[in-house]
Amino acid sequence: GKAKSVTVIGRSEVPFARLLGPEIGKAILKMHINKEVKFIPNAKVERFNGDDADQLIGITLNEQTVPADVCLMATGVTPTTDFLKDTGIPLSDSGNIAVDKVGPHIHLR
């Protein structure tokens, strides 16, 4: 079936601005708003709320609760590789690890 409503909770003002740039982020935001997707920017999720049967009923953020019965969560695209800085593993300026895919394994470049 089709969802009754969709709300996107974002940590930034514009989705994907850091990854794709603010103009593309604004275009993506506009496209979703035109399809009646709600967007809550600059939000920090504080808590997932459940009922007595441990079913999701809402998400608390910025001291407000958004009703929800399903949550799809994306963790972002910022690598957490600071701990590798002094290991000799080469990192790009953005903190990514350069790799080559070879067979069933991934190898560092």
C-alpha positions as CSV (number, residue, x, y, z in Angstrom):
1,G,0.0,0.0,0.0
2,K,0.8,3.7,-0.1
3,A,2.0,5.6,3.0
4,K,-0.6,8.1,4.4
5,S,2.2,10.6,4.9
6,V,6.0,10.9,4.8
7,T,8.1,13.1,7.0
8,V,11.8,13.5,6.5
9,I,13.8,14.6,9.6
10,G,17.0,16.2,8.6
11,R,20.0,17.4,10.7
12,S,20.7,20.2,8.2
13,E,18.7,23.1,6.6
14,V,18.9,21.5,3.1
15,P,19.1,17.7,2.4
16,F,22.4,16.5,0.7
17,A,23.8,20.1,0.7
18,R,27.2,18.9,2.0
19,L,27.4,16.0,-0.5
20,L,25.9,17.5,-3.6
21,G,25.9,21.2,-2.9
22,P,23.1,23.6,-1.7
23,E,21.5,24.2,-5.1
24,I,21.0,20.5,-5.8
25,G,19.9,19.9,-2.2
26,K,17.3,22.7,-2.6
27,A,16.1,21.1,-5.9
28,I,15.8,17.7,-4.1
29,L,13.9,19.3,-1.3
30,K,11.5,21.1,-3.7
31,M,10.9,17.9,-5.6
32,H,9.9,16.1,-2.4
33,I,7.8,18.9,-1.1
34,N,5.9,18.9,-4.4
35,K,5.1,15.3,-3.7
36,E,3.7,16.3,-0.3
37,V,6.7,15.0,1.7
38,K,7.1,17.0,4.9
39,F,10.6,18.1,5.8
40,I,11.8,19.0,9.3
41,P,15.2,20.7,9.0
42,N,17.9,21.2,11.7
43,A,16.5,18.5,13.9
44,K,18.1,16.3,16.4
45,V,16.3,13.0,17.3
46,E,16.1,12.7,21.0
47,R,14.0,9.6,21.4
48,F,12.0,6.9,19.7
49,N,8.7,6.4,21.5
50,G,6.9,3.0,21.7
51,D,3.7,1.8,23.1
52,D,3.2,-1.1,25.6
53,A,3.7,-3.6,22.9
54,D,7.1,-2.0,21.8
55,Q,5.6,-0.7,18.6
56,L,6.8,2.7,17.4
57,I,4.3,5.5,17.9
58,G,6.4,8.6,17.6
59,I,9.8,10.3,17.4
60,T,10.8,13.1,19.8
61,L,13.0,15.8,18.4
62,N,13.8,19.3,19.3
63,E,11.3,19.0,22.2
64,Q,8.4,18.0,19.9
65,T,7.0,14.6,19.0
66,V,6.3,13.6,15.5
67,P,3.8,10.7,15.2
68,A,5.3,7.7,13.4
69,D,4.6,4.0,12.9
70,V,7.6,3.3,10.7
71,C,11.1,4.7,10.7
72,L,13.7,4.3,8.0
73,M,17.0,5.7,9.2
74,A,20.0,6.8,7.2
75,T,23.2,7.4,9.1
76,G,24.8,9.9,6.7
77,V,27.8,10.1,4.4
78,T,30.4,11.6,6.6
79,P,33.2,9.1,7.2
80,T,34.3,8.6,10.8
81,T,37.9,7.8,10.0
82,D,39.8,10.2,12.3
83,F,41.2,7.3,14.3
84,L,43.1,6.2,11.1
85,K,45.1,9.4,10.6
86,D,48.3,8.1,12.1
87,T,48.1,4.5,10.9
88,G,49.6,5.0,7.4
89,I,46.3,4.2,5.7
90,P,45.9,6.8,3.0
91,L,42.8,9.1,3.4
92,S,41.4,11.6,1.0
93,D,40.8,15.2,2.0
94,S,37.2,14.3,2.9
95,G,38.4,11.4,5.1
96,N,37.5,8.6,2.7
97,I,39.6,5.5,2.4
98,A,40.7,4.7,-1.2
99,V,40.0,1.1,-2.1
100,D,40.0,-1.2,-5.1
101,K,37.4,-4.0,-5.3
102,V,39.1,-7.3,-6.1
103,G,37.1,-10.5,-6.1
104,P,35.1,-11.0,-3.0
105,H,37.4,-8.7,-0.9
106,I,38.0,-5.0,-0.8
107,H,41.7,-3.9,-0.8
108,L,43.3,-0.6,0.3
109,R,45.0,1.3,-2.5
